[in-house]
Amino acid sequence: MVEELEIDESKIKPEASLKEDIGIDSLDFVDIVVIVEKTFGVKINPEEMMNVKLFSEFCDYLEKKLQ
């Protein structure tokens, strides 16, 4: 995420809000979905991601998808 979306690495913390703290907008989210699907070979369901607000929740979501 740091390289692809040019996000300041110091902003990425488990408790960080994806939108407010990290600054991820809807276009960034689309990029993230493409990157994750391409890199890890998992399909991300947008409906499942609707309640993901924090970076730690995003990581937990990915971990579950990769199991």
N, C-alpha and C positions, 0 to 999 in steps of 0.2 A: 504493500500500500504506500509505503514511504516513497519508493522510486516511481511507481506507475502513476500515482495521483499527486505526487509532489507535496506530500503532507509532512509537516514538521514532526520529526520523530519524538520530540519531547512532549508532544500533545497526546501521544498514544499511550494511554494508561488503562488498566482494567476498568476503572470507574468513570472513564471519559464518555461523555455523550457523543454519539456518532455525529449528530447534527450540530449541536451547539459548541461542543469543545473541540472536536476534530475538524468540523466544517464540511462534512460530507453532505452533498446535495443530491437530488434525484438523478442527475446525470452521472455523478460520481458513483452512485449506487449501481447504475447500469454497468459501468466500467468494472466495478468490483465483481459483479455477478459473472461477467464474461471472463475475467481473470481467474476467478475461483474455478469456474467450470472447465476452463482450458487447462489450468495447472493441476487440479486435483481430480478431474474427471467425474465430478458430482454435479447433479442438477439442483439448482436452487429454486425453490418454490416461493414466488413473491408473497403469497398469502401467509406462508410460515414466517416470513421475515417482518411482517407488519408490526409485531410487538417487540422486535429487537431494537432497543434504544441505546444500550451501552456497548462499549467495545468488548467487555467480558461476555456479554450475552451473544455477541456475534461469534466470538471464539468458541463458546459452548455449542452454538448451533453448528458450526463447521465440524467440531469434534464429533458430534453425534452423526453427522452426515458421512463422515469418513470411517465410521466403525462398520 
